[in-house]
Amino acid sequence: MNLKENLRQAIANLRVNRMRTFLTMLGIIIGISAVITITTLGSSLQKTLELSFQSIGGTNQIQAFMNFTDNSDSEAGGEYYEWKDEDYISFEDLEAFQEAFDGRVRNVVLESMMGDATATFPENVSKDPGKVSIIGTTSGYLENHSLKLLRGRDLTARDQSEKKSVALVSDLFVKYVCGGQSPIGKAIDLEQQNGQVARVYVVGVYRFDRTQLRYMTKGDEGSKPVAEKDIPTNILLPYLFMKENLNDEMYSEPGISDFAIMAEPGEDVAALQEDIKAWFAENKWADNGNFTLETWSSMEDLEQIQNVLRIVTLVIAVIAAISLLVGGVGVMNIMLVSVVERTKEIGIRKALGAQNRDIERQFLSETVFICLIGGLLGVLLGLILGFVGAEVGSSVIQSRMPEMEELSHVTVHPSMPAILVSVGFSMLTGLVFGLYPARRAARMSPIDALRYE
């Protein structure tokens, strides 16, 4: 009897007792659906985290900073190492670095926060002063922070080299401080808390990141939220201009100690980090073992979180898969009952010339077919439960933790390897647990089977 005939006969026999067949499948369906649901939720959460990291700056960003290793002989009674101006990273160093990594590094951004300040318009564009947070930076800041330029222009390399007194303000600043009027070309006086004042001219307006509002306006439990118009938004100045005109003791470093790097799309961030550290060790501090460059990437955090999720998902999925053993035992039990019920049929078939292997294949076909259909139904049920679980999780996050908006839109991402493994495992369950009933049927004596009532 060939495979096609075995399957046809198996389907015909199983249709005779449809309810028993369904109940036999139920253990397999429950086991497979539990595994698929768990793996779907796990892989969906991993995908959601990856998209969330990308939305807040991407996984191709690297933070680099000087690390003082202190290889001095102070412990032996010598003097501590005193930092020199040339130990710091210079603009020339960064330019050489960016040239050396052309094609692998998209941009290098400096960013230094100077704290809050008061912004006033000497030309009476606005009667009321506005609150801002001063940031000295370079071109590429907007791209690194996923901010959009609405009007005007971005900071340029020329602004840095010539230390121009130009600035970018947010659309929130334009709305509440400028009264909606365009500030392009207008002068702004920035007064720090220490009394320092610098005049800058607005050259561009960028869109403020509204996702920050829920963190900035939501105070501690029991406190009143800050009104949107009172939120100090960032005003972006050329890094060198800020260092020269709005500096104080807190920002008196003679050089650069940290900066941000955006890798080109598709670049291996981990390999790039190692190459960057090696370049600075060879070209900047080759003769000074007291310093190294350390790097950090959001990809590292993402990979650690995803590894934990993979382990947790795998452990829970394995526990859920134990129910497949229970389902397999149920299949074997029903097939043993089926062998007893069909004893006379087996005797007749053997009397007509059926070989032991034909009887064995027939019962194995029925068992594997039951487990295969049960596995497919389990996969379908597991995907449905995975989608429902993702929607429920999104609703709970939105209602209970509105500040975690990035995670409130779960990207459902079924695990194809888990689906294929589950279907294959269900068929393997049929083979393993169907082998004993099939062999018992095949080895039955035809004379005893014909006399069975």
Beta strands, then each sheet from edge to edge (+ up, - down):
strand 1: 61-68
strand 2: 105-109
strand 3: 111-120
strand 4: 130-137
strand 5: 149-152
strand 6: 166-170
strand 7: 187-192
strand 8: 197-206
strand 9: 233-238
strand 10: 258-263
strand 11: 291-297
sheet 1: 2+ 10- 1+ 11-
sheet 2: 5+ 8- 7+ 3- 4+ 9+
sheet 3: 5+ 8- 6-
end
